[in-house]
Structures are given as C-alpha cells and as structure tokens.
Amino acid sequence: MKYTLMINEGPYQHQSSDTALQFARAALEKGHEIYRVFFYHDGVNNGTRLSAPPQDDRQIQKEWSELAKQHDLDLVICIAAAQRRGLMDADEAKRQGMDADNIIEGFRISGLGQLIEGGIQADRTLVFGD
C-alpha cells in the first residue's frame, strides 16, 4: 500500500505529529511505501531546526529528519503556511531578504500542488490533526 500523510499540527501542540511518525515507521517496517509527507497549517513547525526542547523530551523534528534520511522520504512543507510562521529554506530566505534559513535537513518547501499529487499517486491519504 502506498500512503501520503498530511500533518496539520505542530510537534508539541497535540499528539498528531507523534502519531503520524509512529504510523510512518510501522508502515515502512511492514513494507508499505510512504509516497509523501505534507506538513500544513501549524504542522509546518515540524520542519524547523530552531526548536530546542529539553534533553529529556522527544526531538520530533530530528526524528522526522532521520526517518526521511533512512527511507528517502519526501517531507514537504507548505510554502504559504511556512511563510506565515517564519519558516524558510535558503532560497526563500534569500528571496525575502532574510539572513538565514531555518528548515531542518530532509525537509523541503513547496506548494499545495504537492499535496494534490501525493493524493493522486497514493492508495490512501491520511490526515493527522485538525
């Protein structure tokens, strides 16, 4: 089975990001494919490299990044939602005249078309969060 995941809530907001991460791990372990993970609304905060939770807390951004590296996952952050929340990659930072980017390795910024394509290419699209 091929899945696209959509995550709408931030990493420390509710359980949605954790549940999506656990689902992705379990699906991959069972031999399923994750076509794309699309982060939307506050979910884009899963892709910031500037979060610094306490050492004894979960490091959800880092966990997504590591999972993407291990399984060559396509982690996409919605550009409009990211801009509203101050997240940008190097290209967008340059375009906006900012002096730094803040997207963690393994994530990329793109538009809603990537979500639509993911829905078309996948057998199932699962939405995590409101």
PyRosetta script that sets phi, psi and omega in degrees:
from pyrosetta import init, pose_from_sequence

init()
pose = pose_from_sequence("MKYTLMINEGPYQHQSSDTALQFARAALEKGHEIYRVFFYHDGVNNGTRLSAPPQDDRQIQKEWSELAKQHDLDLVICIAAAQRRGLMDADEAKRQGMDADNIIEGFRISGLGQLIEGGIQADRTLVFGD")
pose.set_psi(1, 140.6)
pose.set_omega(1, -179.9)
pose.set_phi(2, -111.1)
pose.set_psi(2, 127.5)
pose.set_omega(2, -176.0)
pose.set_phi(3, -117.7)
pose.set_psi(3, 146.8)
pose.set_omega(3, 162.6)
pose.set_phi(4, -115.1)
pose.set_psi(4, 134.0)
pose.set_omega(4, 179.3)
pose.set_phi(5, -111.6)
pose.set_psi(5, 139.3)
pose.set_omega(5, 175.7)
pose.set_phi(6, -121.2)
pose.set_psi(6, 125.8)
pose.set_omega(6, -177.8)
pose.set_phi(7, -118.3)
pose.set_psi(7, 120.7)
pose.set_omega(7, -172.7)
pose.set_phi(8, -107.5)
pose.set_psi(8, -2.2)
pose.set_omega(8, -177.0)
pose.set_phi(9, -126.5)
pose.set_psi(9, 151.9)
pose.set_omega(9, -177.1)
pose.set_phi(10, -67.8)
pose.set_psi(10, 167.5)
pose.set_omega(10, -174.2)
pose.set_phi(11, -66.7)
pose.set_psi(11, -25.7)
pose.set_omega(11, -178.0)
pose.set_phi(12, -120.8)
pose.set_psi(12, 15.9)
pose.set_omega(12, -177.3)
pose.set_phi(13, -83.5)
pose.set_psi(13, -53.6)
pose.set_omega(13, 178.8)
pose.set_phi(14, -144.7)
pose.set_psi(14, -162.0)
pose.set_omega(14, -178.0)
pose.set_phi(15, -87.6)
pose.set_psi(15, -7.7)
pose.set_omega(15, -169.9)
pose.set_phi(16, -56.3)
pose.set_psi(16, -46.8)
pose.set_omega(16, -178.0)
pose.set_phi(17, -65.7)
pose.set_psi(17, -41.5)
pose.set_omega(17, 177.2)
pose.set_phi(18, -61.9)
pose.set_psi(18, -44.4)
pose.set_omega(18, -179.8)
pose.set_phi(19, -63.1)
pose.set_psi(19, -42.7)
pose.set_omega(19, 178.4)
pose.set_phi(20, -62.8)
pose.set_psi(20, -42.6)
pose.set_omega(20, 178.9)
pose.set_phi(21, -63.0)
pose.set_psi(21, -44.6)
pose.set_omega(21, 178.4)
pose.set_phi(22, -64.2)
pose.set_psi(22, -40.4)
pose.set_omega(22, 177.4)
pose.set_phi(23, -62.0)
pose.set_psi(23, -46.7)
pose.set_omega(23, -178.9)
pose.set_phi(24, -59.1)
pose.set_psi(24, -45.3)
pose.set_omega(24, 178.9)
pose.set_phi(25, -60.6)
pose.set_psi(25, -47.0)
pose.set_omega(25, -178.8)
pose.set_phi(26, -64.3)
pose.set_psi(26, -42.5)
pose.set_omega(26, -179.9)
pose.set_phi(27, -62.9)
pose.set_psi(27, -45.2)
pose.set_omega(27, 179.5)
pose.set_phi(28, -64.2)
pose.set_psi(28, -39.7)
pose.set_omega(28, 178.8)
pose.set_phi(29, -62.4)
pose.set_psi(29, -33.1)
pose.set_omega(29, -179.9)
pose.set_phi(30, -85.8)
pose.set_psi(30, 2.4)
pose.set_omega(30, 176.5)
pose.set_phi(31, 92.4)
pose.set_psi(31, 7.6)
pose.set_omega(31, 176.8)
pose.set_phi(32, -80.9)
pose.set_psi(32, 167.9)
pose.set_omega(32, -179.3)
pose.set_phi(33, -112.4)
pose.set_psi(33, 137.4)
pose.set_omega(33, 170.8)
pose.set_phi(34, -102.2)
pose.set_psi(34, 107.1)
pose.set_omega(34, -177.8)
pose.set_phi(35, -69.4)
pose.set_psi(35, -45.3)
pose.set_omega(35, -178.1)
pose.set_phi(36, -159.4)
pose.set_psi(36, 148.8)
pose.set_omega(36, 170.4)
pose.set_phi(37, -118.1)
pose.set_psi(37, 118.7)
pose.set_omega(37, -176.3)
pose.set_phi(38, -110.8)
pose.set_psi(38, 123.2)
pose.set_omega(38, -178.8)
pose.set_phi(39, -102.1)
pose.set_psi(39, 124.4)
pose.set_omega(39, -172.6)
pose.set_phi(40, -134.2)
pose.set_psi(40, 163.6)
pose.set_omega(40, -177.1)
pose.set_phi(41, 49.6)
pose.set_psi(41, -135.0)
pose.set_omega(41, 179.9)
pose.set_phi(42, -68.8)
pose.set_psi(42, -12.0)
pose.set_omega(42, 176.8)
pose.set_phi(43, -60.1)
pose.set_psi(43, -22.5)
pose.set_omega(43, 179.1)
pose.set_phi(44, -61.0)
pose.set_psi(44, -23.1)
pose.set_omega(44, 179.6)
pose.set_phi(45, -67.3)
pose.set_psi(45, -10.0)
pose.set_omega(45, 172.9)
pose.set_phi(46, -68.2)
pose.set_psi(46, -14.9)
pose.set_omega(46, -176.2)
pose.set_phi(47, -104.2)
pose.set_psi(47, 7.2)
pose.set_omega(47, 179.9)
pose.set_phi(48, -82.2)
pose.set_psi(48, 140.7)
pose.set_omega(48, 175.5)
pose.set_phi(49, -94.4)
pose.set_psi(49, 1.2)
pose.set_omega(49, -175.9)
pose.set_phi(50, -97.7)
pose.set_psi(50, 1.0)
pose.set_omega(50, 176.6)
pose.set_phi(51, -74.9)
pose.set_psi(51, 138.0)
pose.set_omega(51, -178.6)
pose.set_phi(52, -134.3)
pose.set_psi(52, 72.1)
pose.set_omega(52, 179.0)
pose.set_phi(53, -68.0)
pose.set_psi(53, 159.1)
pose.set_omega(53, 177.5)
pose.set_phi(54, -56.0)
pose.set_psi(54, 153.7)
pose.set_omega(54, -176.3)
pose.set_phi(55, -58.5)
pose.set_psi(55, -31.1)
pose.set_omega(55, -177.9)
pose.set_phi(56, -87.1)
pose.set_psi(56, 2.7)
pose.set_omega(56, 178.4)
pose.set_phi(57, -97.2)
pose.set_psi(57, 162.4)
pose.set_omega(57, 178.5)
pose.set_phi(58, -68.7)
pose.set_psi(58, 148.6)
pose.set_omega(58, -178.8)
pose.set_phi(59, -110.1)
pose.set_psi(59, 68.7)
pose.set_omega(59, -168.3)
pose.set_phi(60, -61.3)
pose.set_psi(60, -38.3)
pose.set_omega(60, 178.5)
pose.set_phi(61, -62.2)
pose.set_psi(61, -45.1)
pose.set_omega(61, 179.5)
pose.set_phi(62, -64.4)
pose.set_psi(62, -37.8)
pose.set_omega(62, 179.5)
pose.set_phi(63, -65.2)
pose.set_psi(63, -41.2)
pose.set_omega(63, 175.9)
pose.set_phi(64, -62.5)
pose.set_psi(64, -44.5)
pose.set_omega(64, -179.2)
pose.set_phi(65, -60.3)
pose.set_psi(65, -44.8)
pose.set_omega(65, 179.9)
pose.set_phi(66, -66.7)
pose.set_psi(66, -40.6)
pose.set_omega(66, 178.3)
pose.set_phi(67, -63.0)
pose.set_psi(67, -40.7)
pose.set_omega(67, 178.5)
pose.set_phi(68, -62.5)
pose.set_psi(68, -41.4)
pose.set_omega(68, -179.7)
pose.set_phi(69, -66.1)
pose.set_psi(69, -42.9)
pose.set_omega(69, -178.3)
pose.set_phi(70, -66.2)
pose.set_psi(70, -36.3)
pose.set_omega(70, -171.9)
pose.set_phi(71, -117.9)
pose.set_psi(71, 10.9)
pose.set_omega(71, -179.9)
pose.set_phi(72, 52.8)
pose.set_psi(72, 49.3)
pose.set_omega(72, -179.4)
pose.set_phi(73, -81.3)
pose.set_psi(73, 149.5)
pose.set_omega(73, 176.3)
pose.set_phi(74, -96.7)
pose.set_psi(74, 100.2)
pose.set_omega(74, 179.2)
pose.set_phi(75, -99.2)
pose.set_psi(75, 112.1)
pose.set_omega(75, -174.0)
pose.set_phi(76, -115.0)
pose.set_psi(76, 129.4)
pose.set_omega(76, 176.1)
pose.set_phi(77, -103.3)
pose.set_psi(77, 129.8)
pose.set_omega(77, 178.2)
pose.set_phi(78, -64.2)
pose.set_psi(78, 125.9)
pose.set_omega(78, -175.7)
pose.set_phi(79, -63.6)
pose.set_psi(79, -42.5)
pose.set_omega(79, -178.2)
pose.set_phi(80, -65.6)
pose.set_psi(80, -45.1)
pose.set_omega(80, 178.9)
pose.set_phi(81, -65.8)
pose.set_psi(81, -37.1)
pose.set_omega(81, 179.4)
pose.set_phi(82, -65.2)
pose.set_psi(82, -45.5)
pose.set_omega(82, -179.3)
pose.set_phi(83, -61.5)
pose.set_psi(83, -38.8)
pose.set_omega(83, 179.2)
pose.set_phi(84, -64.5)
pose.set_psi(84, -25.2)
pose.set_omega(84, -175.2)
pose.set_phi(85, -109.2)
pose.set_psi(85, 9.2)
pose.set_omega(85, 174.7)
pose.set_phi(86, 78.3)
pose.set_psi(86, 21.9)
pose.set_omega(86, 176.6)
pose.set_phi(87, -100.4)
pose.set_psi(87, 136.8)
pose.set_omega(87, 177.4)
pose.set_phi(88, -157.5)
pose.set_psi(88, 148.7)
pose.set_omega(88, 174.1)
pose.set_phi(89, -86.0)
pose.set_psi(89, 179.9)
pose.set_omega(89, -175.8)
pose.set_phi(90, -60.9)
pose.set_psi(90, -42.0)
pose.set_omega(90, -179.8)
pose.set_phi(91, -63.8)
pose.set_psi(91, -44.8)
pose.set_omega(91, -179.2)
pose.set_phi(92, -68.7)
pose.set_psi(92, -37.6)
pose.set_omega(92, 177.5)
pose.set_phi(93, -60.4)
pose.set_psi(93, -43.8)
pose.set_omega(93, 178.9)
pose.set_phi(94, -63.3)
pose.set_psi(94, -45.2)
pose.set_omega(94, -179.4)
pose.set_phi(95, -62.0)
pose.set_psi(95, -35.8)
pose.set_omega(95, -178.5)
pose.set_phi(96, -88.0)
pose.set_psi(96, -1.1)
pose.set_omega(96, 179.8)
pose.set_phi(97, 75.6)
pose.set_psi(97, 23.3)
pose.set_omega(97, 178.6)
pose.set_phi(98, -90.9)
pose.set_psi(98, 156.6)
pose.set_omega(98, -176.0)
pose.set_phi(99, -94.1)
pose.set_psi(99, -0.4)
pose.set_omega(99, -179.0)
pose.set_phi(100, -157.6)
pose.set_psi(100, 155.2)
pose.set_omega(100, 172.6)
pose.set_phi(101, -104.3)
pose.set_psi(101, 168.6)
pose.set_omega(101, -178.1)
pose.set_phi(102, -146.0)
pose.set_psi(102, 28.7)
pose.set_omega(102, 178.1)
pose.set_phi(103, -95.3)
pose.set_psi(103, 131.1)
pose.set_omega(103, -179.6)
pose.set_phi(104, -72.4)
pose.set_psi(104, 152.2)
pose.set_omega(104, -179.2)
pose.set_phi(105, -55.5)
pose.set_psi(105, 138.3)
pose.set_omega(105, 178.0)
pose.set_phi(106, 102.4)
pose.set_psi(106, -17.3)
pose.set_omega(106, 178.6)
pose.set_phi(107, -100.8)
pose.set_psi(107, 154.4)
pose.set_omega(107, 172.5)
pose.set_phi(108, -139.4)
pose.set_psi(108, 158.0)
pose.set_omega(108, -179.8)
pose.set_phi(109, -102.9)
pose.set_psi(109, 136.3)
pose.set_omega(109, 176.4)
pose.set_phi(110, -158.8)
pose.set_psi(110, -173.2)
pose.set_omega(110, -175.4)
pose.set_phi(111, -100.8)
pose.set_psi(111, -179.3)
pose.set_omega(111, -178.7)
pose.set_phi(112, -62.2)
pose.set_psi(112, -21.7)
pose.set_omega(112, 177.1)
pose.set_phi(113, -57.0)
pose.set_psi(113, -30.4)
pose.set_omega(113, 178.5)
pose.set_phi(114, -67.9)
pose.set_psi(114, -33.7)
pose.set_omega(114, 175.8)
pose.set_phi(115, -68.1)
pose.set_psi(115, -44.7)
pose.set_omega(115, 179.3)
pose.set_phi(116, -60.4)
pose.set_psi(116, -48.3)
pose.set_omega(116, 178.9)
pose.set_phi(117, -60.0)
pose.set_psi(117, -41.2)
pose.set_omega(117, 178.0)
pose.set_phi(118, -60.2)
pose.set_psi(118, -40.8)
pose.set_omega(118, 177.6)
pose.set_phi(119, -64.9)
pose.set_psi(119, -35.9)
pose.set_omega(119, 178.9)
pose.set_phi(120, -71.5)
pose.set_psi(120, -42.9)
pose.set_omega(120, -175.2)
pose.set_phi(121, -76.0)
pose.set_psi(121, -27.4)
pose.set_omega(121, -175.6)
pose.set_phi(122, -87.9)
pose.set_psi(122, 157.3)
pose.set_omega(122, 172.3)
pose.set_phi(123, -75.7)
pose.set_psi(123, -33.8)
pose.set_omega(123, -179.5)
pose.set_phi(124, -141.0)
pose.set_psi(124, 143.3)
pose.set_omega(124, 171.5)
pose.set_phi(125, -115.7)
pose.set_psi(125, 123.5)
pose.set_omega(125, -179.6)
pose.set_phi(126, -110.2)
pose.set_psi(126, 134.9)
pose.set_omega(126, -178.7)
pose.set_phi(127, -110.2)
pose.set_psi(127, 127.9)
pose.set_omega(127, 179.1)
pose.set_phi(128, -114.1)
pose.set_psi(128, 117.9)
pose.set_omega(128, 180.0)
pose.set_phi(129, 99.5)
pose.set_psi(129, 167.8)
pose.set_omega(129, -178.0)
pose.set_phi(130, -72.9)
pose.dump_pdb("model.pdb")
